[in-house]
């Protein structure tokens, strides 16, 4: 079978040539080299790491196969250290990689704890090599963990007796304290740990503080806001998202927050607090069923004279009952003399029905497609915390463009 690569041509169907051979024309994938500019950046990436032994070793520990593939696939000649570490299996004495080999051979827990500490071996690598666990090993492991890793592995630490040793427990609590201001910590993962891990009151309080601090660090919502949650047929996912969004928005809202669940009727939702558990209690009894009238929530805001400057709607946009969203919104804007911004949080399988209707009516909307990752929901806060789209545009324009470094 002959394969010919042709650039600039669209791939066509295989054609039968003379002699029964098939000629394939390909313009992408394995039959094309990567652009020279990409190879230049990859080479720069590799050389920067080779120039710093600790940096290179840390990268090789966590991404050994990927590094080897970069060298091989792009035909980049490795430096002496890279050659020894990746291809000759002879890491230099005293390096992290040599320490990793020693860790795998170590027989006692005390020896393993010492090697983890000396070579600063990352937790996610070391945990697969330790043969036994004692307070010294736990101390070494927790010392190498990031605040997010501590939160993610609380149950594992609990099962291995980490909270029974005062020294290890104090180290865990210090990691949780630093998680309040860490940039790579998910607020919802802290809340999930609260739900699933039986911990002491003190640790629970710290986890709650982490979740609260991380959510508030995303920004404060200074505009009155309405949250409308679609509870019509098959909208169980919308209700679950609504619980989390209600908890999220209540924690950062400086102004009024009005929440309604709707099908063909709007049901007011009031929570006793910003905690996720409080919102779950508030939505107890709210189950998916009925038709979909997004406009009924807007009508309820209008009748109660609840003036808001932004409206967040969790829905699949499949409106099929009166009152309709666009006419209800236009009436609300006229009677209350306000022009709220609209943000649709679209569940899986959502259409663009409401977005298209808003576009025809000259109503600007934002849409956030939920892809199943509840931990990404806090990313909505910066969008909702913006006073206006003009200020958001100004911030984008003021952001410095990336500058390519000199070779």
N, C-alpha and C positions, 0 to 999 in steps of 0.2 A: 504494500500500500504506500503510495507516494503522498507526502504531505508538503504542500507549498504554502509559504506565508506571503501574503500580499497586503501591503499597507495601503490605506486609503480606500479600500474596497469593502463593500458590505459582504458579509459571509452569505453564500448561497447554498443551495441543496447539493449534496454529493452527486457528481456526474460519472457515468460509466464510460471509461475511456477504452481505446482499442486494447485488446488482450485481456479485458476483464478487470483491469486495475481501476481503483477509485481514487480520484483526485479531490482532496479537501482544501478549501481556501479559508484560512483563519486569519483574523486580525487582532486577536487579543489572547490573554491567558498565557500558557506556557510557550506559545509560539512567537512571542515578542519579548524583547529585552525591556527592562525598566528604563525610564528616561534617564539621561545622563545627570540631570539636576538631582534626581532622587538618589542615584548612586553617590554623588558628591556629598550629599547630606549624610548618608549612611556611613561613608568613610570618615567624615568629620566626627560623627557620633562615636564610632569605634576608637578613633585615635585619641579623642578627649578622655575616654575611659582608660585606655592603655597608659596614658600619661600619669594617671593617678592610681597607684597599685591598690589602695583600699577601695576606691570607687569601682575599679574593674572587678576585684574579688567579690564585692557585694553584689554586683550585677550578675556575675557568673554563678553565684550561689543560688539565686532565685530564677535565673533565666538562661541556664547553661545551653540547652538545646537551641533556643532561639538565637543566641549569640553565634553558635557554631554554624547555624543555617545562614546567617547574614554573611559570614566570611565565605562560606562555600558557594552560595547561590550567586553572589556578586563578584566572586573571584578576587577577594581582597586578601592580600598577603598579611597574615597575623604578625604582630610584633613578637619578640622573644618570649615575654611572659604569657601572652595569649596562646602562643604555640604550645608552651609547656603545660599550661592549665587545661586548655580545651582539647588539644589533639594528642599530646604525648602522655597525658594522665600523670604528670609529674609536677604537682603544685609546689612552689618554693617553701622551704622550711619556715615555720612561723607565720605563714599566711592563714587567712580564714579557711581557705579550701583545704590546706593541710590539717588544720584544726578540725574540720568537718570529718575528714577521714579518721582522725584520732578519736573523735566522738563516737563514730560508728563502732570502733574497736573496743572502747572503754567498757569495762565489766561492772564497775561499782557506780552507784548513784552519786557518791561524793566526787568521784573523778569526772563524771559527766557534768556535774554542776560547775566544777572548776573550769573545764574546757569551754563550756557555753559562755561563762563570764569572761574568760581571758580573750577568746576570739570573737566575742560579741556576735554570736551566731543568731540570726533572726529566729523568732519564736516559731513561725510556720515551717521552718526547716528543722529546727531542733526537736520539735515535739514528735516528729516521726522517727527519731533516732533514740530517744531516751528509753531505757529498758525498765527502769524503776523510778518511782517518785517519792521523794522525801522533802521536808521543808527547804533544804538547800537547793534542790533541783527546782522546786516551785519558785523560790526567790530568784534564781537565775532566769527562769522562763519569763516570769512576770516583768523582770527588769528589762527584758528584750522586747516586750510587747508594746505596741502603740495603744493609746487610749481606746481607739475603736476595736482593736483586737481583744482588749480586756472585756469590753462590753459584749462582743460577739461570743466570747468563750467563758462567760461567767458560770454557766452550768457545768462545764467541764472542770473548771477550777474548784467549784463547790464539791463535785463528786470526788475529786482527788484530795479533799481535805484542806484546801487553801484557806478557808475561813476559820479553821480550827487552830491555826498557828497565828499568834498575835503579830509576828513580824511580817508574814506574807499578807495577812489581812490589811495591815497598815499600808503596805506597798500598793495593794489593789485600790484602797481608798484614795491614795495620793494620785493614782492614775485616773480615777474617776473625777477627782477634783480638777485635774489638768484638762479633762475632756470638755469642761465647760467652755473653754476658750480655744480648743484645738480646731483647726480649719477643716479637718477631714473626719468629722464625726457626724453620723446621721442621728437626728432627733428621734425619728421613728424607731430606729434600732434600739435606742435606749428605752423607749416605751415598750417595745416588744420584749425586751429582757425583763421588764417589770411584770409583764403578763405571764411569762413562761418559766421564770427562774425563782424558786422560793429562797429569798434572801432575808437578812435581818432588816429591822426597821431603819437602822442607820444607813445601810447600803441602799435600801429602797429610797430613802430621802435623797441620797446623792444622785441616784439615777434620775429621779424626778427633776432635780436641779439641773442635771446635764441636759435633759430634754427641753426644759424651759429655756435655758440659756441659749441652746443651739437654735431653737425656733426664733427667739427674740433677736438673735444676731443677724437674722435674714432681713430685718427691717421692721418698722412699725407702720401700721395702716392708719393713716390720719384722716380717712374719709369714711362717712357712713356707708355701710356695706350691707347688701342683701345676699343671702345664700339660698338658692332654690334647688331642692333635691327631688329628682324625678323618682317616684315610687310606683310608676305604672307597671304593667305586666312585663316580666322578665328583667326588671331593673334592680335586682338584688345587688349587683355590683355598684350601681349608683348610690344605693343606701349606704354601703360600706365605705365608699369614697366620701360620702357626705358626713359620716361620723368623724372621719379623720380630718376633713377640711374644717368642720365645725370646731373641733378641738384646736386645730392649727390657727384659724382666724381669731378665735376667742382669746388666744394667748397673746396676740400681737395687735389687737384692735384697740385704738385709743378713742374711737367714736362708736356709735351705735352699730350693733350687728343684729339684723333681723333674719331669722331662718324659717323657711317653710318647706315642708314636704308636700308634693302634689301628685295627683293623677288627674281626675276631672274636678277635684276639690282641693283646696289648699288647707294644709294642717299646720298650725303654728308649732314650732319646736323651741322649747326653752330648756336650757341646761343649767344645772346647779353650779357648774364650774367649768374651767377650760380643759380639765383632764379628759382623756379619751374614755375612761370608764364612765364619767359623768355624761358624755354624749351618747354612749351606748345605752345608758339608762333612759336618757331623754328620747331616744328613738325606739325604745322597747314598744312593741305593738305595731310599729310601722313596717308593713310587709309589702312586697311587690304585688301589684294587681290593679286592674282598672285601665281606663283610657289615658291618653296623654294630652293634657292642655297646659302648656307652659305659660300661657297668658293668664291662667287663673291665679298664679302666684303674684304676677304683676298687678292684677286687679285687686288682690288683697292688700298689697302695699298702698295702692291708690285710695281704697276705701278707708283705710286706717290712717291716711295722711302721713305715712312713713316715708319721709324724704331721704333718698339715698343718692350717692354719687357714683356708685358702681354696683353692678349686679353680676353674681357668679352663678351660673346654671350648670348643674351636673345632670347630663341627659344624653340620650342617643339621637336627639333632634327629630325623632319620629313623631311629630305632633299630628294628632288625628281627631281632636275634639275642640269645641269652642269653650271659652274665648281663645282666639289665636294670639300668638306671642307678639307679632309685629303691630297689629291694631291696638292691642292692650298697652304696649309700650308707648306708642304715639299718644294715646289718650293720657297715660301717666305723665309723660313729659309736658303735655299741654296744661294739665290741671295743677301740677305741683311746681311748674316752672323750673324744671331741672333736666339736665341731659346726661344721664348716667352712662358710664362706659359699660360695655357688655363683654363678659368672658365666658365662653362655653368650655366646660370641662367634659370632654367627650369620652364616653365609655367605649369598651371594645365593640366593634361592629357598628359604630355610629355612622349616620349619613351626613350630608351637608345641607339638609332641607332648610333648617332655620337660618344658616349662614347665607344661603342663596336668597331667601326671602328678605333678609336684612339688607343684603347688597342691592336688591332691586328697589328697596325703600330708602336707600341712601344712608343706612345706619352702619357705622363702622363697628366691627366686632373683633375680638381676639378669640382664638381657639387653641385649647391645650388638649392634645390627644393623650389620654391615659393608656399606657401600654402594659399595665399590670404591676408596675413597680411603685408600691406605696411609699418607699423610701425617697422617691423623687418628688413627692408632692410639696415638700417645703420650697422647692424651686419656684413655686407659684407666688410665694410671698414677695420677692423683689418686684415682680410684675404688678401685683396688687398694691404695693406700697408706694408706687410712683404717683406723685400728685397729678401729673398729666402726661399725655403722650408727647407733648412738646418737650418737656424736660427729659423724657427718655430719649428722644431724638437728639437733643443737645448733648446728652451724655455719650451717646454713640459717636457723634461727630467729634467730640473732644478726646475720644480714646485714641492713644497713639498707635499708628500702624506698625506692624512688625518690621524690623530692619534686618536684612540678611547680613550675617557676620562675614567679615573678610576671610578669605581662605588662608 
